[in-house]
Amino acid sequence: HMLCPMPILKVSKAIKEIEVGQTLLMLADDPGAKPDMDTWTRRMGHDLLGFEQDGKLMRFLIKRNK
């Protein structure tokens, strides 16, 4: 269980390890993750392709654009 800003820091590191055009799946259970990911993807120029929530578990699909 990681609280903000840890999920953003982990995604920032992980997205640099994939190629431009590839997608990254992030799982989170922090209620603050959704607004944080919306802001982060917009600010960093990546696309939030998908979001699903099942109970407390949230899944984010992020496409690296640069």
MODELLER restraints for C-alpha pairs under 7 A, 6 or more apart:
rsr = mdl.restraints
at = mdl.atoms
rsr.add(forms.Gaussian(group=physical.xy_distance, feature=features.Distance(at['CA:3:A'], at['CA:30:A']), mean=5.83, stdev=0.5))
rsr.add(forms.Gaussian(group=physical.xy_distance, feature=features.Distance(at['CA:4:A'], at['CA:32:A']), mean=6.91, stdev=0.5))
rsr.add(forms.Gaussian(group=physical.xy_distance, feature=features.Distance(at['CA:15:A'], at['CA:24:A']), mean=6.85, stdev=0.5))
rsr.add(forms.Gaussian(group=physical.xy_distance, feature=features.Distance(at['CA:15:A'], at['CA:64:A']), mean=6.62, stdev=0.5))
rsr.add(forms.Gaussian(group=physical.xy_distance, feature=features.Distance(at['CA:20:A'], at['CA:64:A']), mean=5.06, stdev=0.5))
rsr.add(forms.Gaussian(group=physical.xy_distance, feature=features.Distance(at['CA:20:A'], at['CA:65:A']), mean=5.37, stdev=0.5))
rsr.add(forms.Gaussian(group=physical.xy_distance, feature=features.Distance(at['CA:20:A'], at['CA:66:A']), mean=5.56, stdev=0.5))
rsr.add(forms.Gaussian(group=physical.xy_distance, feature=features.Distance(at['CA:21:A'], at['CA:63:A']), mean=6.14, stdev=0.5))
rsr.add(forms.Gaussian(group=physical.xy_distance, feature=features.Distance(at['CA:21:A'], at['CA:64:A']), mean=5.35, stdev=0.5))
rsr.add(forms.Gaussian(group=physical.xy_distance, feature=features.Distance(at['CA:21:A'], at['CA:65:A']), mean=5.80, stdev=0.5))
rsr.add(forms.Gaussian(group=physical.xy_distance, feature=features.Distance(at['CA:22:A'], at['CA:63:A']), mean=5.78, stdev=0.5))
rsr.add(forms.Gaussian(group=physical.xy_distance, feature=features.Distance(at['CA:22:A'], at['CA:64:A']), mean=5.85, stdev=0.5))
rsr.add(forms.Gaussian(group=physical.xy_distance, feature=features.Distance(at['CA:23:A'], at['CA:61:A']), mean=6.50, stdev=0.5))
rsr.add(forms.Gaussian(group=physical.xy_distance, feature=features.Distance(at['CA:23:A'], at['CA:62:A']), mean=5.35, stdev=0.5))
rsr.add(forms.Gaussian(group=physical.xy_distance, feature=features.Distance(at['CA:23:A'], at['CA:63:A']), mean=4.28, stdev=0.5))
rsr.add(forms.Gaussian(group=physical.xy_distance, feature=features.Distance(at['CA:23:A'], at['CA:64:A']), mean=6.17, stdev=0.5))
rsr.add(forms.Gaussian(group=physical.xy_distance, feature=features.Distance(at['CA:24:A'], at['CA:61:A']), mean=5.70, stdev=0.5))
rsr.add(forms.Gaussian(group=physical.xy_distance, feature=features.Distance(at['CA:24:A'], at['CA:62:A']), mean=5.10, stdev=0.5))
rsr.add(forms.Gaussian(group=physical.xy_distance, feature=features.Distance(at['CA:24:A'], at['CA:63:A']), mean=6.36, stdev=0.5))
rsr.add(forms.Gaussian(group=physical.xy_distance, feature=features.Distance(at['CA:25:A'], at['CA:59:A']), mean=6.87, stdev=0.5))
rsr.add(forms.Gaussian(group=physical.xy_distance, feature=features.Distance(at['CA:25:A'], at['CA:60:A']), mean=5.69, stdev=0.5))
rsr.add(forms.Gaussian(group=physical.xy_distance, feature=features.Distance(at['CA:25:A'], at['CA:61:A']), mean=4.75, stdev=0.5))
rsr.add(forms.Gaussian(group=physical.xy_distance, feature=features.Distance(at['CA:25:A'], at['CA:62:A']), mean=6.46, stdev=0.5))
rsr.add(forms.Gaussian(group=physical.xy_distance, feature=features.Distance(at['CA:26:A'], at['CA:59:A']), mean=5.77, stdev=0.5))
rsr.add(forms.Gaussian(group=physical.xy_distance, feature=features.Distance(at['CA:26:A'], at['CA:60:A']), mean=5.10, stdev=0.5))
rsr.add(forms.Gaussian(group=physical.xy_distance, feature=features.Distance(at['CA:26:A'], at['CA:61:A']), mean=6.54, stdev=0.5))
rsr.add(forms.Gaussian(group=physical.xy_distance, feature=features.Distance(at['CA:27:A'], at['CA:57:A']), mean=6.90, stdev=0.5))
rsr.add(forms.Gaussian(group=physical.xy_distance, feature=features.Distance(at['CA:27:A'], at['CA:58:A']), mean=5.66, stdev=0.5))
rsr.add(forms.Gaussian(group=physical.xy_distance, feature=features.Distance(at['CA:27:A'], at['CA:59:A']), mean=4.73, stdev=0.5))
rsr.add(forms.Gaussian(group=physical.xy_distance, feature=features.Distance(at['CA:27:A'], at['CA:60:A']), mean=6.46, stdev=0.5))
rsr.add(forms.Gaussian(group=physical.xy_distance, feature=features.Distance(at['CA:28:A'], at['CA:57:A']), mean=5.88, stdev=0.5))
rsr.add(forms.Gaussian(group=physical.xy_distance, feature=features.Distance(at['CA:28:A'], at['CA:58:A']), mean=5.18, stdev=0.5))
rsr.add(forms.Gaussian(group=physical.xy_distance, feature=features.Distance(at['CA:28:A'], at['CA:59:A']), mean=6.60, stdev=0.5))
rsr.add(forms.Gaussian(group=physical.xy_distance, feature=features.Distance(at['CA:29:A'], at['CA:56:A']), mean=5.33, stdev=0.5))
rsr.add(forms.Gaussian(group=physical.xy_distance, feature=features.Distance(at['CA:29:A'], at['CA:57:A']), mean=4.81, stdev=0.5))
rsr.add(forms.Gaussian(group=physical.xy_distance, feature=features.Distance(at['CA:29:A'], at['CA:58:A']), mean=5.96, stdev=0.5))
rsr.add(forms.Gaussian(group=physical.xy_distance, feature=features.Distance(at['CA:41:A'], at['CA:47:A']), mean=5.96, stdev=0.5))
rsr.add(forms.Gaussian(group=physical.xy_distance, feature=features.Distance(at['CA:41:A'], at['CA:48:A']), mean=6.38, stdev=0.5))
rsr.add(forms.Gaussian(group=physical.xy_distance, feature=features.Distance(at['CA:45:A'], at['CA:65:A']), mean=6.46, stdev=0.5))
rsr.add(forms.Gaussian(group=physical.xy_distance, feature=features.Distance(at['CA:46:A'], at['CA:62:A']), mean=6.89, stdev=0.5))
rsr.add(forms.Gaussian(group=physical.xy_distance, feature=features.Distance(at['CA:46:A'], at['CA:63:A']), mean=5.81, stdev=0.5))
rsr.add(forms.Gaussian(group=physical.xy_distance, feature=features.Distance(at['CA:46:A'], at['CA:64:A']), mean=5.20, stdev=0.5))
rsr.add(forms.Gaussian(group=physical.xy_distance, feature=features.Distance(at['CA:46:A'], at['CA:65:A']), mean=5.05, stdev=0.5))
rsr.add(forms.Gaussian(group=physical.xy_distance, feature=features.Distance(at['CA:47:A'], at['CA:62:A']), mean=5.64, stdev=0.5))
rsr.add(forms.Gaussian(group=physical.xy_distance, feature=features.Distance(at['CA:47:A'], at['CA:63:A']), mean=5.08, stdev=0.5))
rsr.add(forms.Gaussian(group=physical.xy_distance, feature=features.Distance(at['CA:47:A'], at['CA:64:A']), mean=6.89, stdev=0.5))
rsr.add(forms.Gaussian(group=physical.xy_distance, feature=features.Distance(at['CA:48:A'], at['CA:61:A']), mean=5.94, stdev=0.5))
rsr.add(forms.Gaussian(group=physical.xy_distance, feature=features.Distance(at['CA:48:A'], at['CA:62:A']), mean=4.63, stdev=0.5))
rsr.add(forms.Gaussian(group=physical.xy_distance, feature=features.Distance(at['CA:48:A'], at['CA:63:A']), mean=6.47, stdev=0.5))
rsr.add(forms.Gaussian(group=physical.xy_distance, feature=features.Distance(at['CA:49:A'], at['CA:61:A']), mean=5.34, stdev=0.5))
rsr.add(forms.Gaussian(group=physical.xy_distance, feature=features.Distance(at['CA:49:A'], at['CA:62:A']), mean=5.64, stdev=0.5))
rsr.add(forms.Gaussian(group=physical.xy_distance, feature=features.Distance(at['CA:49:A'], at['CA:63:A']), mean=6.59, stdev=0.5))
rsr.add(forms.Gaussian(group=physical.xy_distance, feature=features.Distance(at['CA:50:A'], at['CA:60:A']), mean=5.67, stdev=0.5))
rsr.add(forms.Gaussian(group=physical.xy_distance, feature=features.Distance(at['CA:50:A'], at['CA:61:A']), mean=4.85, stdev=0.5))
rsr.add(forms.Gaussian(group=physical.xy_distance, feature=features.Distance(at['CA:51:A'], at['CA:59:A']), mean=5.57, stdev=0.5))
rsr.add(forms.Gaussian(group=physical.xy_distance, feature=features.Distance(at['CA:51:A'], at['CA:60:A']), mean=4.71, stdev=0.5))
rsr.add(forms.Gaussian(group=physical.xy_distance, feature=features.Distance(at['CA:51:A'], at['CA:61:A']), mean=6.47, stdev=0.5))
rsr.add(forms.Gaussian(group=physical.xy_distance, feature=features.Distance(at['CA:52:A'], at['CA:58:A']), mean=5.69, stdev=0.5))
rsr.add(forms.Gaussian(group=physical.xy_distance, feature=features.Distance(at['CA:52:A'], at['CA:59:A']), mean=5.18, stdev=0.5))
rsr.add(forms.Gaussian(group=physical.xy_distance, feature=features.Distance(at['CA:52:A'], at['CA:60:A']), mean=6.82, stdev=0.5))
rsr.add(forms.Gaussian(group=physical.xy_distance, feature=features.Distance(at['CA:53:A'], at['CA:59:A']), mean=6.34, stdev=0.5))
